[in-house]
Amino acid sequence: MSKIIINGQKELTGEIEISGAKNSAVALLPAATLCKTKSTIYNVPEIRDIDYLIKIMEHLNCKVTVDNGAITIDSSKLKNKPIPEDLSVQMRASYYFMGALLAKFGKVEMSFPGGCNIGARPIDIHIKGFQELGAHVEIIKNRYIITAKKLKGKKIYFDFPSVGATINLMLAASGAEGTTIIENAAMEPEIVNVASFLINMGVNVRGAGTKTIEIDGTKNVDNGVVDVFPDRIECGTYIILGALIGKNLRIRGIIKEHIGALLMKLTEIGVNYEINGDVLTISKCEDIKPANIKTQVFPGFPTDLQQPITTLLTQAKGVSNIEETLYENRFKNTYDLNRMGAITNVLTLNKLEIKGPRKLKGTHVIATDLRGGASLFLAGLIASGTTEIEQCDVILRGYSNIVEKLRAVGADIEYVE
């Protein structure tokens, strides 16, 4: 089994370049199947989730070419075949093929999507949206069969501003007759990135990044080109790392508007940093104050940074509290953090207490999910001794070249197959 071995307490200095956003890229690739001929996506991160998506696209008879971060998809011979479980179960974002294939063919069949076990994460909002557009949904054992003689644009209200559902309905609505209006839509930057791609392909999209998005359906979708935004979660993870053990560590490729909630919280707890253009420079904070954090949808504090910042708060002088409002199973990383010397207590299903400061010691740990693995990764880098992270492939699902990037700035780290 693959593992990452870290010899901790090595000061990190130099520059880390932020890769393209995982949460954008995993939606943009399925969106490319809307094109009649070819599309190209630039700045695609080198992560396992992209490898899985390419396998699905090749299963659908797309020709995929990868060249130094650029992926070209030739979908001219695309076939609408059922997506088998061994492919869909690998990642949550496989569900974006639902919206894209439904728009293009009026039918999609696939097994339940997989991904990290951080909670129930039902896709009922997606399904309800497809039905509002006129689709019929069957669930047979572990498979979805979604069909529509004709998709018709409609005003749809989301009970919760789900990122996945917003993108999936944007994809489906691109092939609907008339105009679709999504109310209470998610406002995350990834939504804007996908909308830019759709617009470039010929779909009229208005309001992306706001609570109301309008999509005019069209059958003339082709020749898409888009750049993947820098990954705000990767960026935030490395900024937190800089506050833990950096020395003038430079993070290049930031968009500060995308990480505003994190920057405000770091300022609140005493972390200093400088921003010059798209570069943030940060050093270890010697006096970390405790904090109260509540995860929220964008522009609030992102749930994907909740687990990484938990590691930072183990070094705060006092008691911190985290309230996780999006997923009910996102404190599993605290078991191994406590084994390393942290003191955390799960007070309720969605509330966590952290007492600090604590000196962490390296040991064997298990990455149970992507961001929980990042939390343990950060802990290993500040801990004394050696930390071995098992099941580390979940980390590689979302952090492009993480071992190479950190080794380049001074980390003593090794990936072992």
N, C-alpha and C positions, 0 to 999 in steps of 0.2 A: 504494500500500500504506500502511496506517495506521502511524503512528509516534508515539512520545512523545519530546518534546524537553525536556531538563532542563538548566538552568543551575545548577550545583552550589554547595555551600558556603554555603547560606542557612540561618541558624539557625532552628530550628523551635520555635515556642512557641504555646500555646493548647490547644485540646481536640479530640481525635478521638473520635468516637462509633463503637463497634464495631457492625457490621451482623450480621444473622443468619448462622448458620454455613452455608457452602456445602455441606459434607459431610452436614449434616442435611437441608437443604432439597432437595437433589437426590434424596434417598431418600423424603422425605415426599410429594412430588408424585406419584410413581408409586404410593405406598401409598394415595393418595386414590382411586385407581380401584377399590379394594375396596368403597367405599361404594355403597349402592343408590341414593342420591339425591345429597345435597350434603355437602361438607365445606369448611372454611375453615382456611387456614394463615396465621398472622400473623408479622410480622417477617421476611419473605422478602427476601433480599438482591437488589439490582439487578445481576445478573451475566449474562453471556452464556449460561451453562449453563442458567439458568432459562428463558431465551427458547427454547432448543432443546427443553427438556422440554415447554413449553407447545405447541410445534408438534407434538410427538408426540401429546400428549393431544388436541389438536384433530383430528389425523389419525384418532384413535380415536373421534371424534364426541363428545368431552366439550365442554361449554361452560365456558370459563375467563374469569373476570373478575378484573382486577387493579385494586386501589384502594389507593394509598398504602402499599405494603408488605404488604397483605393480598391473598391469592389465594383466590378461591372457585371450587371445581370442582363442576360439575353433571355427574355421571356416570350420570344416570338413563337416557340413551340411548346409553351406551357400546357400541361395536361392536368385536369382537375381530378386527381386521384385521392382516395381516402388517405389521410395521414395516420400511419400506424402508431401504436402506443410506444414502441421502443424509441421513436423519434420525439413525439410530443411530450413524453414524460420527462425528458431531460431538462426542460426549462419552462417557466411560467409564460414567457412571451410568445410561445408557439401559438397562443390563442389569437394573435393578430392575423393569422391566416384565415380565421373565421370571417372577419370583416372584409378582407381583401378578396378572397375567393367568392364570397357571397355577392359582392358588388360586381365581379367580373362574370361569374357563371350562373348565379342564382342558386347555387348549391355548394355546400361544404360538408365534409364528413371527417371527423377526427376524434381521437381519444382525448380524455381529460388532460389538460395541461399539467405539467409538473412544476419543479422549482423548489426553493427553500421551504422547509417546514417551519414557518414563523407564525402560523395561525390558519384559520379556516380559509380565508381569502376567496369567498364564493364569487362566481361570475354572474350572479343573478341580474346585476345591473346591465351587463352586456346583453344577456339573453332577452331581458325585457325591452331593451332598445331595438334589437333586431326584430322582435315581434311588433313593436310600434311601427316599424318601417314596412311591415307586411309579411315578414318571414314566419314560417312554421318551424317549430323546434321540437325534435324528438330526442329523448335521452334513452338509449337502449344499453343496459348494463353500464359500461364505462365509455360509451361513445355518444358524441353529439352528431345528429343529422339535422342540418338546417337548410331549408329550401324556401324559395320564393319565386312565384311566377313573374312577379314584377315588384320591385321595391319602390315605394312612393314616399317622397319627402314629407316630413311631419314635424310639428313642434314637440319636443321630448324634454321632459323634466327629470333630472337625476335626483334621487333621494340622497345621494352622497356624491361629492365631486371626485369620482374615481378617475385616475390617470388612464388606466388600461381601458376602461369603458369609453372614456372620451375619445381616445385614439381609435378604438375599434369601430365606434359609431361614425367617426369621421371617414374611415376607410369605406365602410358599408354605404354611407350616404353619398360618397363620390359616384356610386353607380346607380343611385336612386333617381326616379323621375321627379323633377321639381326641386324645391328647397327644403332642406332639413335644418331645424333650429334646435340646438342643444342648450337648454337652460341649466344653470348650476353646474356648468362644465368645470373640469379641473383647469388650473391656470399655470401649471408647471412649465418650465422652459422647454421640456421635451415636446409638449403640445405644439409650441411655436415652431420647433424644428420640423416636426412632421407636417404641419400646415405649409411651411415653406416648400417642402418637397412636393406636396400635392399641387400647390399653386404653380410650381415650375413645370409640373406634368400636364397642366391645363385645367385643373379643377379650381373653381372660384370659391375660396374660403375667406370668410371675414370674421374678425373678432377673436382669433386665437390668442390666448394669453389673458382673456377676460372671462367673465362668468357666462357670457352668451356667444356661441359660435354658430355661424351660418354657413352651410355648404350647399352649393348648387350642383346637382348631379350632372354628369356628362358621360358619354360613351367614347369621347375622344381624349384618351389619357395616354400620353407617350413622352419619350425623350426626357426623362427626369434627371436632374443633376442637383446634388445637395452636399453641403459640408456638415459633418456631425459636430454639434456644439462641444466645447470642452466639458468634461465630466465634473459636475459640481460636487458629487459625492466623493470621488477620488480626490478632488481638490481639497475638500473639507477634511478628509482623513489625513492627508499629508500636512495640512495646517495644524491639526491637533497634534500630530507627531512632532512638528517643529516646536510647539509649546511644551512638549514633554522632554525632548532631548536634542533640539536643534541648536546650532550656532550659526547665525546669519544664513539659515537655510532659505533658499529662494524657491518659490513655487511659481512656475511660469505657465501662463495660459488661463489665468483666472478671469472670470466675469463677476465682478463684485456684487452686481445686482442679483446674481443667482445664489449667492451665499450670504446675503445680508443678515438673515436671522442668526447664523452661526457667528458672524463677525460681531454682532451686537452682544451675544452671550459671552464670547471670549473677552471682549472689553469689560463686561460686567464682572468677570471673575479675575481680572487683573492681568490678562495677557496683552502684551504689546506687540505690534506689528507695523510694518510700513508697506504702503501700496504705491507702486510707480508703474503706471500703465497697466499691463496685464501680469505684472510680477509682484508677488507678495513676499516680503522678507520677514523672517520670524526667528526668535531664539528662545531657549528654554526659559520658562517662567519660574522663578524661585519662590514666589508667594502666591499660590493659587487659592482663590477664595471659593467657598462652597456655593452651589447654585441650585435653583429650582428650575426644572426644564419640563415643558409639556410639548409633546410632539403634535404637529398640526399639518394640514395640507399647505402647499405653497401659497403665500410667502412665509408661512410659519416655520418653526424649527422642524427639519426633515426627519422622519422616522428612520431613514437609512443612516443617519449620523448619531442616532441615539446610543447604539452599542459602542461605537468608537469613543464618544465623549464620556461614556461611563468609565473607561480606562483613565482618561484625564482626571476625572473627579475622584479617583482613588488616591490622587496626590494632593487633593485640596485639604485645607486646614479647617476641618469641621464636617458637618453633616449636610449632604446634598440629597435632593429628592428628584426622581424622574417619574413623570406620568406618561405612559405610552397609550395614545388614544386610537391608534390605527390597527395594530395587530396584538393579539392576546397571548402570543407565545414568543415574545422577543426578549426574554431575560435569560435564555438558556446559557448564554455566555458567562453569566455570573457564577455558575457552579465552578468552572475552571479558574475564573478570576480569584475566587475565594481560596482555591487550592494553591494559588500562587502567593497568597498572603493578603488579598483584599478582604475588606469586611463589607459585604453587601447583604441586604435582607429584602426579599420579595414580600412586601407588606400585604398586597392584594394582587389579583390577577394582572392589574395594569399599573401598579405603583411599586417603585423600587427605592430603597434607602441605601446610601453609600456613605461610609464613615472613613475619614482620612485625616492625615496622610498615612499611607502604608508603604513599607518597603516590600517590593515584589521579588520573588525568587523563581528562577526558571524551573520547570518541571515538564512532564508529559501532559499535553492537553489535546482536546479534540474539537475541531471546527465543525459545529453542527449546522451552520448556515453562513451565507456570504458575509454579512456585516458583523455577525458574532465572531466569525473567523478574523475579521479585521481588528476587532477589539482585542482578541488574544495576540494577534500579530504585534499591535502596539505595546501590549503588556510585555511580550517577550523582548522587545527592543529596549525597554527601560529596566527590565529585571536583572538581578545579579545571576550569574551562572548561565546555564544552557536551557533553552526552551525548545521542545520538539512538538510541532503542531501536526497531528495526524488528520486525515481526511481533508488535507489542505486544498484539494482540487476545487472545493466550493469557493475558496478565495480567488482562485484563478478564473472563476466564472465572471468576475466583475472588476478585477484590477489588472490592467494590461502591463505585462513585464514588471511586475512588482518586485521580484527578487533582483532583477538587473538594475532597476531604478534605485533601489535602496542600497545595493552594494556600491553603486557609483558615488554615493554621498557618504560612505563610510561605514555602513552596516556590515557586521560579520554574519552573513546569512547564506544558507545553502538549500537548494531544492533537491530532494532525493527521490528518484522514481521507486 
